[in-house]
Amino acid sequence: MRCLIARPPFELTKNGVLASVSGITPELVPGESAAIARRRYPVRQVGQVITRQGRRDFTSGEGIRA
């Protein structure tokens, strides 16, 4: 799936997201979260790992839409 996060387009696939977050320990979830492989991750943590951008470069809303 092609989506925009903080302007640049990204091609996201289920396997790509799973590979990106494998080995990453979920942080405490203060707000919005994403369920990936039976674990809950903060949306901005997932966005940072997938896009390799800083968390301040995008909003949690952009991460949820993606």
Buried (B, 14 or more C-beta within 10 A) or exposed (E): EEEEBBEEEBEBEEEEBEEBBEEBEBEEEEEEBBEBEEEEBBBBBBBBBBBEBEBEBBBBEBBEEB
